């Protein structure tokens, strides 16, 4: 590693005056979670970045310090309110806005920033529908010839339940997805038809409450749920920086969605991740970009909604090759926390170039060839610590102990749901609280550090997994291109 993990340096000849490879001097980050903490931490360390403003940010993000950079938070700004965010960007004269969470994207914050003349890394609301609507994601996949599991979107609950019963009776498991955003908790993996029917009713009611359609399925409207065949294999996250046409991937990562060890319990926003993946090397990642990301970008462009931002492909690596589970329209969380410390190239110039449609030019200026951003010869493991009651009824207000001790081990600690009280102590704010990241020469060393550091942090009711990266597949994934969409390698 070069000095502090993740503190990337510009290659010789690729400094601030290098055109499309130039660093943005003033950056606005929208959001306030652990992903945005990691982005602020990295960008503040990069040469040429003079100021990072985070809206709303957090107490922890406000303590980030760069070598020559100030990090400032604007807690009064509502991150989903486009006019407020755009006005802030204009006042601060930022060179680049980076949108972290999915909710501001779905709310059109990127549209407001672009209308104000701000270069923005984050798709418009129309392009962000690839995450905000599971049915739209399937439509894009169909248009682009991208493989997804056998499934369909439904406005009528009776039809959805009949389809789910057919999948269950055939021996395939069933996956039910809410059509809209549910903070990473809108997917249920069902073991039988009864479980699937319960999930369909639950998600349909939530969608109807949000105004999508009638909960009883009796009235046509926007889709309520998506029902799919369950796939067998290993999951992988491939996140690519995109400028509307060109996609440049970060190393592959693996997220752990279930709350408990051995993938038990409810789905969450993510309980930990590791990178890179021994079973998905750079050549395989490049083929995934060609097979999944580039066709999706072309399909979105054909619809008049070009995608500029981070396009996250959640994949299942089956015996018959990778199949798309979902696209997300932003950096993953907790994947971002484990990926950024690995990058060998500065991130700021790549984000700025992607926002301006000049990603290929910037990559060349920074000495990057191919489809994958080079990574340091190291590995990372991130462990999420969540509050009592998460994900259903997360508790707040518990005092957090051991954050400084965890950092003293050399681990990185990114804050998601924390705040300082009047005495200066850290307290929980519900949901996922911290991501503790170990960096090492190999996954085993990174995991040992992450476990050691996470063991030093404590608060009432803390929930965590103890099997993140405990078993790491070594066999390379089989990459099969050119299959028709909707043909699944099922159980």
LUMNUFI-932129 format. One line per field, with one value per residue (C-alpha): residue number from 1; residue in three letters; x, z, y. Coordinates in nm, 3 decimals, decimal comma. Each point is the difference from the previous one (the first is absolute). Layout:
BEGIN
num	NUM / ...
residuo	ala / ...
east	X / ...
up	Z / ...
north	Y / ...
//
This chain:
BEGIN
num	1 / 2 / 3 / 4 / 5 / 6 / 7 / 8 / 9 / 10 / 11 / 12 / 13 / 14 / 15 / 16 / 17 / 18 / 19 / 20 / 21 / 22 / 23 / 24 / 25 / 26 / 27 / 28 / 29 / 30 / 31 / 32 / 33 / 34 / 35 / 36 / 37 / 38 / 39 / 40 / 41 / 42 / 43 / 44 / 45 / 46 / 47 / 48 / 49 / 50 / 51 / 52 / 53 / 54 / 55 / 56 / 57 / 58 / 59 / 60 / 61 / 62 / 63 / 64 / 65 / 66 / 67 / 68 / 69 / 70 / 71 / 72 / 73 / 74 / 75 / 76 / 77 / 78 / 79 / 80 / 81 / 82 / 83 / 84 / 85 / 86 / 87 / 88 / 89 / 90 / 91 / 92 / 93 / 94 / 95 / 96 / 97 / 98 / 99 / 100 / 101 / 102 / 103 / 104 / 105 / 106 / 107 / 108 / 109 / 110 / 111 / 112 / 113 / 114 / 115 / 116 / 117 / 118 / 119 / 120 / 121 / 122 / 123 / 124 / 125 / 126 / 127 / 128 / 129 / 130 / 131 / 132 / 133 / 134 / 135 / 136 / 137 / 138 / 139 / 140 / 141 / 142 / 143 / 144 / 145 / 146 / 147 / 148 / 149 / 150 / 151 / 152 / 153 / 154 / 155 / 156 / 157 / 158 / 159 / 160 / 161 / 162 / 163 / 164 / 165 / 166 / 167 / 168 / 169 / 170 / 171 / 172 / 173 / 174 / 175 / 176 / 177 / 178 / 179 / 180 / 181 / 182 / 183 / 184 / 185 / 186 / 187 / 188 / 189 / 190 / 191 / 192 / 193 / 194 / 195 / 196 / 197 / 198 / 199 / 200 / 201 / 202 / 203 / 204 / 205 / 206 / 207 / 208 / 209 / 210 / 211 / 212 / 213 / 214 / 215 / 216 / 217 / 218 / 219 / 220 / 221 / 222 / 223 / 224 / 225 / 226 / 227 / 228 / 229 / 230 / 231 / 232 / 233 / 234 / 235 / 236 / 237 / 238 / 239 / 240 / 241 / 242 / 243 / 244 / 245 / 246 / 247 / 248 / 249 / 250 / 251 / 252 / 253 / 254 / 255 / 256 / 257 / 258 / 259 / 260 / 261 / 262 / 263 / 264 / 265 / 266 / 267 / 268 / 269 / 270 / 271 / 272 / 273 / 274 / 275 / 276 / 277 / 278 / 279 / 280 / 281 / 282 / 283 / 284 / 285 / 286 / 287 / 288 / 289 / 290 / 291 / 292 / 293 / 294 / 295 / 296 / 297 / 298 / 299 / 300 / 301 / 302 / 303 / 304 / 305 / 306 / 307 / 308 / 309 / 310 / 311 / 312 / 313 / 314 / 315 / 316 / 317 / 318 / 319 / 320 / 321 / 322 / 323 / 324 / 325 / 326 / 327 / 328 / 329 / 330 / 331 / 332 / 333 / 334 / 335 / 336 / 337 / 338 / 339 / 340 / 341 / 342 / 343 / 344 / 345 / 346 / 347 / 348 / 349 / 350 / 351 / 352 / 353 / 354 / 355 / 356 / 357 / 358 / 359 / 360 / 361 / 362 / 363 / 364 / 365 / 366 / 367 / 368 / 369 / 370 / 371 / 372 / 373 / 374 / 375 / 376 / 377 / 378 / 379 / 380 / 381 / 382 / 383 / 384 / 385 / 386 / 387 / 388 / 389 / 390 / 391 / 392 / 393 / 394 / 395 / 396 / 397 / 398 / 399 / 400 / 401 / 402 / 403 / 404 / 405 / 406 / 407 / 408 / 409 / 410 / 411 / 412 / 413 / 414 / 415 / 416 / 417 / 418 / 419 / 420 / 421 / 422 / 423 / 424 / 425 / 426 / 427 / 428 / 429 / 430 / 431 / 432 / 433 / 434 / 435 / 436 / 437 / 438 / 439 / 440 / 441 / 442 / 443 / 444 / 445 / 446 / 447 / 448 / 449 / 450 / 451 / 452 / 453 / 454 / 455 / 456 / 457 / 458 / 459 / 460 / 461 / 462 / 463 / 464 / 465 / 466 / 467 / 468 / 469 / 470 / 471 / 472 / 473 / 474 / 475 / 476 / 477 / 478 / 479 / 480 / 481 / 482 / 483 / 484 / 485 / 486 / 487 / 488 / 489 / 490 / 491
residuo	unk / unk / unk / unk / unk / unk / unk / unk / unk / unk / unk / unk / unk / unk / unk / unk / unk / unk / unk / unk / unk / unk / unk / unk / unk / unk / unk / unk / unk / unk / unk / unk / unk / unk / unk / unk / unk / unk / unk / unk / unk / unk / unk / unk / unk / unk / unk / unk / unk / unk / unk / unk / unk / unk / unk / unk / unk / unk / unk / unk / unk / unk / unk / unk / unk / unk / unk / unk / unk / unk / unk / unk / unk / unk / unk / unk / unk / unk / unk / unk / unk / unk / unk / unk / unk / unk / unk / unk / unk / unk / unk / unk / unk / unk / unk / unk / unk / unk / unk / unk / unk / unk / unk / unk / unk / unk / unk / unk / unk / unk / unk / unk / unk / unk / unk / unk / unk / unk / unk / unk / unk / unk / unk / unk / unk / unk / unk / unk / unk / unk / unk / unk / unk / unk / unk / unk / unk / unk / unk / unk / unk / unk / unk / unk / unk / unk / unk / unk / unk / unk / unk / unk / unk / unk / unk / unk / unk / unk / unk / unk / unk / unk / unk / unk / unk / unk / unk / unk / unk / unk / unk / unk / unk / unk / unk / unk / unk / unk / unk / unk / unk / unk / unk / unk / unk / unk / unk / unk / unk / unk / unk / unk / unk / unk / unk / unk / unk / unk / unk / unk / unk / unk / unk / unk / unk / unk / unk / unk / unk / unk / unk / unk / unk / unk / unk / unk / unk / unk / unk / unk / unk / unk / unk / unk / unk / unk / unk / unk / unk / unk / unk / unk / unk / unk / unk / unk / unk / unk / unk / unk / unk / unk / unk / unk / unk / unk / unk / unk / unk / unk / unk / unk / unk / unk / unk / unk / unk / unk / unk / unk / unk / unk / unk / unk / unk / unk / unk / unk / unk / unk / unk / unk / unk / unk / unk / unk / unk / unk / unk / unk / unk / unk / unk / unk / unk / unk / unk / unk / unk / unk / unk / unk / unk / unk / unk / unk / unk / unk / unk / unk / unk / unk / unk / unk / unk / unk / unk / unk / unk / unk / unk / unk / unk / unk / unk / unk / unk / unk / unk / unk / unk / unk / unk / unk / unk / unk / unk / unk / unk / unk / unk / unk / unk / unk / unk / unk / unk / unk / unk / unk / unk / unk / unk / unk / unk / unk / unk / unk / unk / unk / unk / unk / unk / unk / unk / unk / unk / unk / unk / unk / unk / unk / unk / unk / unk / unk / unk / unk / unk / unk / unk / unk / unk / unk / unk / unk / unk / unk / unk / unk / unk / unk / unk / unk / unk / unk / unk / unk / unk / unk / unk / unk / unk / unk / unk / unk / unk / unk / unk / unk / unk / unk / unk / unk / unk / unk / unk / unk / unk / unk / unk / unk / unk / unk / unk / unk / unk / unk / unk / unk / unk / unk / unk / unk / unk / unk / unk / unk / unk / unk / unk / unk / unk / unk / unk / unk / unk / unk / unk / unk / unk / unk / unk / unk / unk / unk / unk / unk / unk / unk / unk / unk / unk / unk / unk / unk / unk / unk / unk / unk / unk / unk / unk / unk / unk / unk / unk / unk / unk / unk / unk / unk / unk / unk / unk / unk / unk / unk / unk / unk / unk / unk / unk / unk / unk / unk / unk / unk / unk / unk / unk
east	0,000 / 0,109 / 0,000 / -0,340 / -0,236 / -0,213 / 0,191 / 0,047 / 0,253 / -0,005 / 0,225 / 0,287 / -0,122 / -0,364 / -0,022 / -0,262 / 0,062 / -0,039 / -0,333 / -0,246 / 0,236 / -0,013 / -0,120 / -0,311 / 0,107 / -0,338 / -0,226 / -0,351 / -0,101 / -0,371 / -0,079 / 0,117 / 0,060 / 0,303 / 0,025 / 0,018 / 0,247 / 0,226 / -0,038 / 0,085 / 0,297 / 0,146 / -0,072 / 0,138 / 0,330 / 0,045 / 0,234 / -0,183 / -0,312 / -0,017 / -0,342 / -0,266 / -0,350 / -0,239 / -0,376 / -0,127 / 0,307 / 0,044 / 0,201 / 0,255 / 0,030 / 0,059 / 0,311 / 0,166 / 0,320 / 0,201 / 0,358 / -0,097 / -0,377 / -0,283 / -0,308 / -0,313 / -0,353 / -0,326 / -0,245 / -0,292 / -0,017 / -0,263 / 0,178 / -0,316 / -0,096 / 0,143 / -0,031 / 0,175 / 0,286 / 0,040 / -0,001 / 0,271 / 0,210 / -0,026 / 0,086 / 0,302 / 0,106 / 0,069 / 0,167 / -0,169 / -0,300 / -0,002 / -0,332 / 0,033 / -0,340 / -0,277 / -0,279 / 0,142 / 0,050 / -0,359 / -0,114 / 0,173 / 0,283 / 0,237 / -0,251 / -0,004 / 0,380 / 0,034 / -0,259 / 0,215 / 0,304 / 0,179 / 0,199 / -0,164 / 0,107 / -0,337 / -0,276 / -0,315 / -0,323 / -0,099 / 0,324 / -0,005 / -0,326 / 0,226 / 0,023 / -0,314 / -0,223 / 0,076 / -0,240 / 0,184 / 0,326 / -0,146 / -0,122 / 0,351 / 0,149 / -0,246 / 0,079 / 0,374 / 0,005 / 0,130 / -0,059 / -0,230 / -0,180 / -0,332 / -0,259 / -0,251 / -0,146 / -0,358 / -0,270 / -0,253 / 0,075 / -0,198 / 0,212 / 0,318 / -0,100 / -0,086 / 0,338 / 0,176 / -0,189 / 0,110 / 0,365 / -0,028 / -0,173 / 0,274 / 0,261 / 0,149 / 0,015 / -0,180 / 0,133 / -0,251 / 0,105 / -0,184 / -0,006 / 0,120 / 0,278 / 0,002 / 0,351 / 0,146 / -0,274 / -0,250 / 0,101 / -0,116 / 0,140 / -0,288 / 0,016 / -0,354 / -0,319 / -0,154 / 0,307 / -0,002 / -0,368 / 0,063 / 0,291 / -0,214 / -0,272 / 0,252 / 0,189 / -0,317 / -0,144 / 0,319 / -0,001 / -0,366 / 0,062 / 0,265 / -0,256 / 0,103 / -0,328 / -0,290 / 0,106 / -0,266 / 0,124 / -0,343 / 0,099 / 0,254 / 0,293 / 0,372 / 0,150 / -0,024 / 0,238 / 0,247 / 0,006 / 0,304 / 0,148 / 0,267 / 0,349 / 0,280 / 0,359 / 0,228 / -0,098 / 0,233 / -0,019 / 0,160 / -0,025 / 0,101 / 0,059 / -0,203 / -0,012 / -0,304 / 0,194 / 0,320 / 0,016 / 0,309 / -0,039 / 0,137 / 0,130 / -0,272 / -0,132 / -0,230 / -0,274 / -0,173 / -0,366 / -0,154 / 0,004 / 0,143 / 0,292 / -0,029 / -0,240 / -0,285 / -0,258 / -0,158 / 0,159 / 0,169 / 0,181 / 0,318 / 0,184 / 0,350 / 0,207 / 0,343 / 0,213 / 0,151 / -0,152 / 0,240 / -0,275 / -0,058 / 0,326 / 0,045 / -0,045 / -0,332 / -0,107 / 0,082 / -0,218 / -0,283 / 0,027 / -0,029 / -0,290 / -0,205 / 0,098 / 0,065 / -0,326 / -0,195 / 0,162 / -0,089 / -0,362 / -0,037 / 0,154 / -0,244 / -0,284 / 0,143 / 0,114 / 0,380 / 0,149 / 0,287 / 0,095 / 0,078 / -0,184 / 0,001 / -0,067 / -0,105 / 0,075 / -0,045 / 0,293 / -0,174 / 0,140 / -0,127 / 0,164 / -0,096 / -0,364 / -0,122 / -0,188 / -0,043 / 0,154 / 0,054 / 0,056 / 0,272 / 0,301 / -0,079 / -0,002 / 0,200 / 0,193 / 0,124 / 0,166 / 0,209 / 0,069 / 0,129 / 0,303 / 0,119 / 0,004 / 0,334 / -0,126 / -0,153 / -0,378 / -0,084 / 0,124 / -0,189 / -0,326 / 0,036 / 0,076 / -0,295 / -0,229 / 0,120 / -0,013 / 0,381 / 0,075 / 0,211 / 0,218 / 0,053 / 0,082 / 0,268 / 0,141 / 0,030 / 0,171 / -0,300 / -0,070 / -0,283 / -0,326 / 0,120 / 0,155 / 0,335 / 0,011 / 0,277 / 0,133 / -0,205 / -0,339 / -0,269 / -0,272 / -0,278 / -0,222 / -0,321 / -0,115 / -0,375 / -0,231 / -0,231 / -0,326 / 0,146 / -0,138 / -0,365 / 0,005 / 0,351 / 0,076 / 0,178 / 0,174 / 0,236 / 0,352 / 0,276 / 0,327 / 0,333 / 0,005 / 0,342 / 0,135 / -0,121 / 0,173 / 0,319 / 0,033 / 0,049 / -0,350 / -0,219 / -0,328 / -0,271 / -0,308 / -0,354 / -0,246 / 0,186 / -0,001 / 0,194 / -0,188 / 0,064 / 0,275 / 0,182 / -0,096 / -0,116 / -0,361 / -0,200 / -0,258 / -0,160 / 0,056 / 0,350 / 0,238 / 0,361 / 0,203 / 0,334 / 0,246 / 0,321 / 0,263 / 0,259 / 0,229 / -0,264 / -0,363 / 0,093 / 0,221 / -0,262 / -0,268 / 0,213 / 0,050 / -0,368 / -0,109 / 0,252 / -0,113 / -0,372 / 0,039 / 0,114 / -0,322 / -0,303 / -0,346 / -0,321 / -0,160 / 0,274 / -0,063 / 0,274 / 0,101 / 0,311 / 0,032 / 0,078 / 0,265 / 0,036 / -0,037 / 0,138 / -0,055 / 0,318 / -0,143 / -0,030 / -0,353 / -0,107 / -0,081 / -0,252 / -0,108 / -0,276 / -0,284 / -0,352 / -0,159 / -0,227 / 0,171 / 0,109 / 0,243 / -0,239 / 0,039
up	0,000 / -0,057 / 0,343 / 0,167 / -0,160 / -0,267 / -0,012 / -0,376 / -0,181 / -0,353 / -0,250 / -0,136 / -0,267 / 0,107 / 0,229 / 0,036 / -0,342 / -0,191 / -0,169 / 0,046 / 0,259 / 0,224 / 0,358 / 0,095 / 0,244 / 0,177 / 0,046 / 0,140 / 0,134 / 0,057 / 0,288 / 0,351 / 0,047 / 0,010 / -0,381 / -0,004 / 0,291 / -0,211 / -0,304 / 0,201 / 0,163 / -0,335 / -0,200 / 0,275 / -0,024 / -0,375 / -0,150 / -0,157 / 0,216 / 0,214 / 0,159 / 0,059 / 0,107 / 0,117 / 0,024 / 0,250 / 0,111 / 0,359 / 0,311 / -0,104 / -0,357 / 0,136 / 0,176 / -0,321 / -0,077 / -0,319 / -0,058 / -0,180 / 0,013 / 0,224 / 0,049 / 0,104 / 0,067 / -0,065 / 0,236 / -0,080 / -0,364 / -0,086 / -0,229 / -0,197 / -0,061 / -0,341 / 0,018 / 0,339 / -0,114 / -0,329 / 0,176 / 0,234 / -0,290 / -0,171 / 0,322 / 0,060 / -0,368 / -0,009 / -0,298 / 0,057 / 0,188 / 0,100 / 0,111 / 0,241 / 0,099 / -0,227 / 0,144 / -0,126 / -0,343 / -0,017 / 0,120 / -0,292 / 0,188 / -0,291 / -0,233 / 0,220 / 0,015 / -0,376 / -0,059 / 0,217 / -0,216 / 0,250 / -0,130 / 0,177 / 0,060 / 0,047 / -0,250 / -0,067 / 0,154 / -0,334 / -0,023 / 0,374 / -0,057 / -0,075 / 0,379 / 0,112 / -0,194 / -0,015 / -0,291 / -0,193 / 0,067 / -0,158 / -0,298 / -0,054 / 0,031 / -0,257 / -0,236 / 0,043 / -0,019 / 0,356 / 0,185 / 0,301 / 0,193 / -0,139 / 0,139 / -0,062 / 0,143 / 0,121 / 0,072 / 0,083 / 0,321 / -0,098 / -0,311 / 0,201 / 0,250 / -0,277 / -0,163 / 0,337 / 0,061 / -0,341 / 0,079 / 0,342 / -0,134 / -0,258 / 0,272 / -0,048 / 0,289 / -0,033 / 0,037 / 0,055 / -0,047 / 0,075 / -0,318 / 0,165 / 0,235 / 0,346 / 0,127 / -0,094 / 0,182 / -0,284 / -0,092 / 0,165 / -0,083 / 0,046 / 0,064 / -0,103 / -0,155 / 0,331 / 0,088 / -0,348 / 0,026 / 0,334 / -0,150 / -0,297 / 0,230 / 0,222 / -0,283 / -0,194 / 0,304 / 0,042 / -0,369 / 0,014 / 0,309 / -0,201 / -0,274 / -0,260 / -0,044 / 0,178 / 0,275 / -0,090 / -0,356 / -0,133 / -0,182 / -0,279 / 0,063 / 0,053 / 0,094 / 0,366 / 0,017 / -0,204 / 0,044 / -0,115 / 0,008 / 0,265 / -0,135 / 0,147 / 0,009 / 0,149 / 0,002 / -0,124 / -0,026 / -0,301 / 0,016 / -0,304 / -0,046 / -0,306 / -0,219 / -0,208 / -0,244 / 0,165 / 0,313 / 0,219 / 0,279 / 0,352 / 0,123 / 0,074 / 0,356 / 0,188 / 0,231 / 0,275 / 0,007 / 0,266 / 0,362 / 0,153 / -0,044 / -0,268 / -0,192 / 0,248 / 0,101 / -0,197 / -0,286 / 0,098 / -0,173 / 0,040 / 0,304 / -0,143 / -0,314 / -0,127 / -0,306 / -0,236 / -0,093 / -0,071 / -0,205 / -0,219 / -0,132 / -0,211 / -0,327 / 0,120 / 0,127 / -0,341 / -0,168 / 0,242 / -0,091 / -0,369 / 0,062 / 0,258 / 0,045 / -0,358 / -0,139 / 0,283 / -0,073 / -0,367 / 0,082 / 0,231 / -0,260 / -0,264 / 0,230 / 0,027 / 0,360 / -0,009 / 0,326 / 0,160 / 0,340 / 0,173 / -0,158 / 0,246 / -0,138 / 0,267 / -0,151 / 0,078 / -0,122 / -0,098 / -0,150 / -0,333 / 0,033 / 0,162 / 0,010 / 0,100 / 0,328 / -0,010 / -0,111 / 0,251 / -0,104 / 0,251 / 0,196 / 0,219 / 0,377 / 0,155 / -0,321 / -0,033 / 0,341 / -0,104 / -0,359 / 0,041 / 0,215 / -0,282 / -0,290 / -0,161 / -0,197 / 0,136 / -0,003 / -0,029 / -0,358 / -0,114 / 0,159 / -0,147 / -0,345 / 0,015 / 0,092 / -0,313 / -0,239 / -0,023 / 0,199 / -0,263 / -0,043 / 0,375 / 0,040 / -0,268 / 0,165 / 0,327 / -0,163 / 0,021 / -0,286 / -0,034 / 0,193 / 0,364 / 0,227 / 0,123 / 0,365 / 0,254 / 0,067 / 0,319 / 0,129 / 0,222 / 0,224 / 0,144 / 0,295 / 0,061 / 0,357 / 0,016 / 0,274 / 0,215 / -0,185 / -0,349 / -0,265 / 0,117 / 0,302 / 0,040 / 0,336 / 0,049 / 0,283 / 0,127 / 0,092 / -0,220 / 0,160 / -0,159 / -0,326 / 0,074 / 0,111 / -0,327 / -0,204 / 0,203 / -0,140 / -0,347 / -0,116 / -0,171 / 0,169 / -0,214 / 0,175 / -0,127 / 0,283 / 0,273 / 0,166 / 0,280 / 0,314 / 0,215 / 0,189 / -0,320 / 0,016 / -0,311 / 0,000 / -0,240 / -0,236 / -0,104 / -0,291 / -0,107 / 0,232 / -0,110 / -0,262 / 0,135 / -0,283 / 0,020 / -0,271 / -0,046 / -0,243 / -0,052 / 0,097 / 0,304 / 0,139 / -0,075 / 0,170 / 0,310 / 0,037 / -0,062 / 0,258 / 0,256 / -0,043 / -0,005 / 0,323 / 0,171 / -0,085 / 0,218 / 0,058 / 0,142 / -0,231 / -0,265 / -0,291 / -0,229 / -0,204 / 0,083 / -0,329 / -0,243 / -0,239 / 0,221 / -0,306 / -0,320 / -0,328 / -0,200 / -0,310 / -0,282 / -0,107 / -0,341 / -0,218 / -0,271 / -0,232 / -0,257 / 0,175 / -0,055 / 0,282 / 0,247 / -0,032 / 0,349 / 0,130 / 0,275 / 0,300
north	0,000 / 0,359 / 0,161 / 0,015 / -0,254 / 0,161 / 0,329 / -0,017 / 0,215 / 0,135 / -0,169 / 0,207 / 0,234 / -0,028 / 0,301 / 0,270 / 0,146 / -0,325 / 0,074 / -0,283 / -0,152 / 0,308 / -0,019 / 0,200 / 0,272 / 0,036 / -0,302 / -0,032 / -0,341 / -0,058 / -0,237 / -0,072 / -0,373 / -0,227 / 0,000 / 0,381 / -0,008 / -0,223 / 0,226 / 0,311 / -0,176 / -0,102 / 0,315 / 0,226 / -0,187 / 0,042 / 0,262 / 0,292 / -0,032 / 0,313 / -0,024 / -0,266 / 0,105 / -0,273 / 0,053 / -0,081 / -0,192 / -0,114 / 0,073 / -0,262 / 0,127 / 0,349 / -0,129 / -0,124 / 0,185 / -0,008 / 0,107 / 0,321 / -0,026 / 0,107 / -0,217 / 0,189 / -0,125 / 0,178 / -0,176 / 0,232 / -0,109 / -0,260 / -0,250 / -0,087 / 0,364 / 0,086 / 0,379 / 0,014 / -0,222 / 0,188 / 0,338 / -0,124 / -0,123 / 0,340 / 0,189 / -0,219 / 0,024 / -0,373 / -0,163 / -0,333 / -0,140 / -0,368 / -0,151 / -0,292 / -0,149 / -0,122 / 0,217 / 0,334 / -0,155 / -0,122 / 0,344 / 0,174 / 0,172 / -0,065 / 0,168 / 0,311 / 0,012 / -0,040 / 0,272 / 0,228 / -0,072 / -0,227 / -0,297 / -0,294 / -0,359 / -0,165 / -0,080 / 0,197 / -0,125 / -0,154 / -0,199 / -0,084 / -0,189 / -0,296 / -0,029 / 0,181 / -0,242 / -0,372 / -0,036 / 0,273 / -0,184 / -0,313 / 0,204 / 0,140 / -0,348 / -0,133 / 0,287 / -0,049 / -0,381 / -0,032 / -0,326 / 0,011 / -0,270 / -0,117 / 0,239 / 0,275 / 0,320 / 0,002 / 0,255 / -0,272 / -0,189 / -0,308 / -0,037 / 0,053 / -0,269 / -0,244 / 0,056 / -0,048 / -0,325 / -0,126 / 0,074 / -0,164 / -0,310 / -0,047 / -0,028 / 0,346 / 0,237 / 0,332 / 0,354 / 0,280 / 0,362 / 0,321 / 0,203 / 0,324 / 0,104 / -0,156 / 0,087 / -0,337 / -0,192 / -0,046 / -0,356 / -0,322 / -0,342 / -0,243 / -0,373 / -0,090 / 0,134 / 0,110 / 0,205 / 0,155 / 0,093 / 0,169 / 0,196 / 0,106 / 0,133 / 0,180 / 0,171 / 0,080 / 0,174 / 0,201 / 0,095 / 0,097 / 0,212 / 0,182 / 0,065 / -0,256 / -0,190 / -0,162 / -0,241 / -0,255 / -0,022 / 0,080 / 0,315 / 0,026 / 0,230 / 0,002 / -0,337 / -0,095 / -0,294 / -0,201 / -0,378 / -0,197 / -0,345 / -0,043 / -0,060 / -0,208 / 0,122 / 0,264 / 0,366 / 0,274 / 0,378 / 0,170 / 0,379 / 0,202 / 0,371 / 0,104 / 0,309 / -0,093 / -0,218 / -0,124 / -0,219 / -0,040 / -0,254 / -0,002 / -0,336 / -0,254 / -0,027 / -0,236 / 0,133 / -0,200 / 0,103 / -0,223 / 0,115 / -0,317 / -0,236 / -0,267 / 0,227 / -0,029 / 0,257 / 0,283 / 0,190 / 0,326 / 0,282 / -0,207 / -0,140 / -0,015 / -0,041 / -0,092 / 0,072 / -0,094 / -0,334 / -0,286 / -0,164 / 0,310 / 0,142 / 0,313 / -0,188 / -0,139 / 0,343 / 0,149 / -0,262 / 0,079 / 0,370 / -0,089 / -0,240 / 0,191 / 0,365 / 0,104 / -0,148 / 0,165 / 0,337 / -0,037 / -0,091 / 0,300 / 0,230 / -0,127 / 0,105 / 0,352 / -0,050 / -0,037 / -0,126 / 0,193 / -0,129 / -0,330 / -0,294 / -0,288 / -0,347 / -0,249 / -0,339 / -0,367 / -0,207 / -0,322 / -0,319 / 0,132 / 0,340 / 0,333 / 0,110 / 0,345 / 0,026 / 0,377 / 0,328 / 0,278 / 0,359 / 0,094 / -0,120 / -0,298 / 0,008 / -0,174 / -0,077 / 0,358 / -0,018 / -0,302 / 0,105 / 0,355 / -0,093 / -0,229 / 0,246 / 0,070 / 0,301 / 0,321 / -0,016 / 0,371 / 0,047 / -0,310 / 0,115 / 0,348 / -0,139 / -0,241 / 0,290 / 0,184 / -0,294 / -0,030 / -0,314 / -0,178 / 0,308 / 0,034 / -0,368 / 0,030 / 0,314 / -0,192 / -0,296 / -0,235 / -0,237 / -0,246 / -0,025 / -0,012 / 0,263 / -0,141 / -0,102 / -0,025 / -0,349 / -0,028 / -0,113 / 0,148 / -0,140 / 0,217 / -0,095 / 0,195 / 0,062 / 0,059 / 0,122 / -0,207 / -0,072 / 0,048 / -0,038 / 0,004 / 0,236 / 0,146 / 0,159 / 0,333 / 0,181 / -0,271 / 0,113 / -0,145 / -0,107 / -0,090 / 0,196 / 0,151 / -0,338 / -0,157 / 0,268 / -0,043 / -0,353 / 0,149 / -0,082 / 0,255 / 0,092 / 0,159 / 0,141 / -0,054 / 0,057 / 0,190 / 0,339 / 0,167 / 0,095 / 0,308 / -0,182 / -0,095 / -0,368 / -0,186 / -0,122 / -0,214 / 0,149 / -0,327 / -0,237 / -0,085 / 0,185 / -0,060 / -0,183 / -0,125 / -0,072 / -0,198 / 0,039 / -0,273 / -0,173 / -0,269 / -0,057 / -0,208 / 0,278 / 0,266 / -0,209 / -0,054 / 0,376 / 0,079 / -0,258 / 0,126 / 0,359 / -0,082 / -0,196 / 0,322 / 0,189 / -0,049 / 0,145 / -0,140 / -0,254 / 0,016 / -0,238 / -0,127 / -0,299 / -0,198 / -0,184 / 0,283 / -0,140 / -0,308 / -0,224 / 0,150 / -0,189 / -0,048 / -0,164 / 0,250 / 0,079 / -0,121 / 0,300 / -0,085 / 0,280 / 0,018 / -0,184 / 0,128 / 0,198 / -0,172 / -0,339 / -0,096 / -0,256 / -0,097 / -0,224
//
